[in-house]
Amino acid sequence: MSERHPIISITGSSGAGTTSVTRTFENIFRREGVTAASIEGDSFHRYNRAQMKERQAAAEKNGNANFSHFGPDTNLFAELETLFRTYSESGSGKRRKYLHDTREAAPYNQEPGTFTAWEDIPPDTDLLFYEGLHGAVVHKDINIAQYPDLLVGVVPVINLEWIQKLWRDKSARGYSAEAVTDTILRRMPDYVNHICPQFALTHVNFQRVPCVDTSNPFIARDIPALDESFVVIRFANPKGIDFQYLLNMVHDSFMSRANTIVVPGGKMELAMQLIFTPFVWRMMERKKRATQA
């Protein structure tokens, strides 16, 4: 953690809904005049799309049916930890982009599924903002979770997570339902061993729970709407959280435990604004005092 160069890390698996959390923070940054150095977790994959397909085929040929983007062998954990450490010390570091589709790739004259060249983070940013799979990973001698000043987990119930992934990958990326299902099954060991443990280390977890039947996610015709859901918000350390204020501001919310508030799904982004804006204020105040000291 760093007062001069704070880090916010959003972690969640593919299809979990981290994009909506990122959008909320972007709105906060814009409103509060905060300049963030944005880091996409996909940019720290080890292999580009073509290489990943080759290595996956080779792994399956050798009897490894669980080679996935979730595990340590396919990600640059050491480089990500170096970025977090370097930024927390000096506000600098190296980043690149992963170009998901033709639209993202066009400005770089590259193929989709490739990486841009590594570049320096611009100087004089206020904080580092990471969104991806591994923002709180601890693996062997790698400990990424020790650096963020704010760690946020996004964890829908597992069937909802699968529904969201199925719909996104089919509609936006053109995959078949069978291909997405195969990906889900292949990733399961790495999900259990490298994704789930992170949520015990986060400062705040958001878990969306649908109030409709999602018992068979593979035949779902649509994604349950926010208004058909509740969001469970758990604070690792509730000290300093004004729960009464949140209960007053978010209609129909309630406390389920001493460190947990439940809000209607349609109020999730409002709850995020109310919770995270004071976090960002405090970060910027600490940064200001540290800089002037």
N, C-alpha and C positions, 0 to 999 in steps of 0.2 A: 504494500500500500504506500501511496505517496501523496503528500499534501500539495507539492508543487506540480506534479504531473499525474493527476488521478486517472483511473481506468474504470470504465463500466463494461461489464461483460454479460451478454445475453446468451444463454446456452439452452439448447433443446434439439431434439432429433429432427430428421427430415419429415416435414408434414406436421410438426407440432404447433406451428403458428407464431414462430419468432418474428415473422415479418410485421405482424400487427403491433408487437411491442416496439420494434424498431421505428415504425411510423410514429408511435406516440412520443418516443424520445426525440425524433427529428422535429416534431412540432414544439416540444419543450425547448430544444436548442435554438430553434428559430425565434421563438417568442422571447427567450431570455438573452439572446445575443451571444450564445456559446458556440465557439468554433471547435468542431470535433474532427479528429482523424479517424475515419471509418475503416474498419477492417472486416472483410468477409471471410467467414470460416472456410468456405470452399477454396479460397486462394491458398490455403495451407494443406491441401491435398498433395500427396507426393507425385501422383501421375495425372497426366491429362486424359481426356476421355478415351482416345484410341489406345493409349498405353494401358489404361485400366482394363479395357476389354481384353487385351492380349494377356495380361497377367491373371485376370480372372479365369480365362480359358485354360491357361497353364496350371493354375491352382486346382481347378476342377479335374483336370487330367491326372494330377498327382494325388487325387483323393481328398482335396480340401474344398468342401462345398460351402464354406463360410467365410470366404475372402470378401471383405466389404470395406466401404468407405468409413465405417465406424471405428475401425481398429487402429492400433499403433503402427502396423506395417505399411499402411497406405496414407499416413499423414506425417507432416513435419512437426511433430510435437516439440522437438528441441528448438527448432527455429521459432515456433510460436512462443515458447517460454522466453527465448532470447529477446523477442520483440517486446513482450510485456515487461521484462526486467529492464531493458534498455530505455524504454519509454518512461518507466517509473523513475529512473535515475536522471534522465537528461531530456525527456520530451522528444526523443528522436527514435529512429528505427527504420527498418526496411519493410515494404509491403508490395503486393502485386494484386492483380485482379484475375478472377476466373471468368471467362466469357461463356455464359451459359447458352446463348442462342445467337441467331444471325444479327438481331438488332444490337446486342451488346458487342458483337465482334466487328461489325462494320466500321466503326471509327478507327479501329486499329489495323484494318486490312488483314485480319487473321481469321482462321476457321473457328467456328463454335467449338467449345470443349477444350480450348487451349488457354494458356496463361499469358498475361502480359509480362514484360520484363520487370525485374525488381527495381523499385525506385525508393528514394528517401521520402519519409513522411515530411510534409511541408513544415517549416519552422513556425513557432509561435501558435501552435494549437492549444486549446484550453484543456482538452482531455482526449483520451483514446476511447473509442467506442467499438467493441467487438460484438458480432452476432454470428453464431454458428454452432457447430456440433460439440466443440471441445473447450469452451471457455472456462471450465473448472476441472480440467482433467488432472488427475494425479496418477502417474504410471512409472513404476520403478524409481529412478532418480529425477524424474520430471515432476514438477509441482507448479502447474500454471495457476491453480486456485489461490495461491498465496498472494498474488499481485493485485487483482481487482479490488477497488474500494467499494464497488457495488456489484454483486453477483446476482443475476436474476435467472431463475429457471422457468421454462415454459413447458408444461407437462400435461397435455390433455389425457384423459383416461385412454387406455391403449386402443380400444376399438375405435374411438373417435379419431385418434391419431392416424390409424390405418385408413379410415374413410377419407380423411383430408389428403393423405398421400395418394391414395388411389385416384381421387378426383383431380388433384393437381397434375399428376404425372400423365394421366390419360388425356385431359383436356388441354393442358398447356404445353406438354412435352411430347404428346403423340404416342405414348407407350400403350401396349395392350394391358388388359387387366391381368392376364397370365404373367406378363413380364414383371409387373409391379408386385404381384403376389410372390413371385420367385425372389425378388429383391428383399422383400420383408422377411421371408424365411431365411435367406442367406445371411442377413444381418443380425439375426436374433442373438447368437452368442456374444457378438461384440456389443449389441445393445445392452445386454444384461451386465457385461463386464466393464464397459467403458462409458456408456451413456448414463445409465441409472445411478451409479455411485456419485455422479456429480451433484445430484439434487439433494444429497445430504450435506453438501458444502455450501450451497447457495444461501444468500441472505434473505431472499424473498422468492417464493414459488407461486406461480399461477397455474392452477389446474382447472381446465374447463370440463364440466360434467354435464352431458346432455340429459334432458328429461324425456327423451323419446327412445324407442327401442333401437339399439345399435348392436344387438346380440350377434348378428352376422354381418360384419362390415363389408364383406366381399360381394354382397348383393344389394347394398344400399343404393337407392336411386338419387339421393342428394345428401349434401352435408347438413347436419342439423344446424338450424339458424342460431345466432346468438341469443335470441329471445326464447329459444327452446332449451336454454342451458343455464346453469349456475356456474360461477367461477369461485373456486376455493383459493384464498390468498393466505399463505402461511409465512409468518415472519420468524426467522431463526432466533432473533433477539427482539422481543416486542418492546423493550425499553425505549421510551421516547416516541413511540407511535401513538398518535392521538386517535384511539379507536372511537371514542364518542363523537369526535368531529366527522370521522368517516361514516359512522352510522347515521348521523344527521344529514350528511351531504348526499349519500347514496340511498335512494328510496328503496325499501324492501330488503335492505341488507341486514345481516345478523351475525352474531358471534357464535361459532360452534365450539371453539376452545379458547383458552386464554391468549393464544398467539395466532388465532385464525379468524378471519372474517370471510363471510360468504356474501357475494353480491350477484344480482341478476346478470345474466350474460350480456344483455344489451347495455349494461353500465360498466363493462370491463374497461373500456378506454378512459371513461371518466374516472374510475377508481385509480387507474394507472397515473393519470395526470395529477390527481390529488396526492397520491403516495410519492411519486418520483420527483415532482417539482421541488418539494423541500429538500430532498436528497441532493439535487443539483445545486440548489441555493447554497447549502452547507459546503459542498465541494468547492464552489467558487469562492466562498468566504474564506475557507481554509487556505486555498491557493493564494488569494490576495494577501492574507496575513503572512504566509510563508515567504512570498516574494518580497514583501516590504521589510521583512525582518533583517 
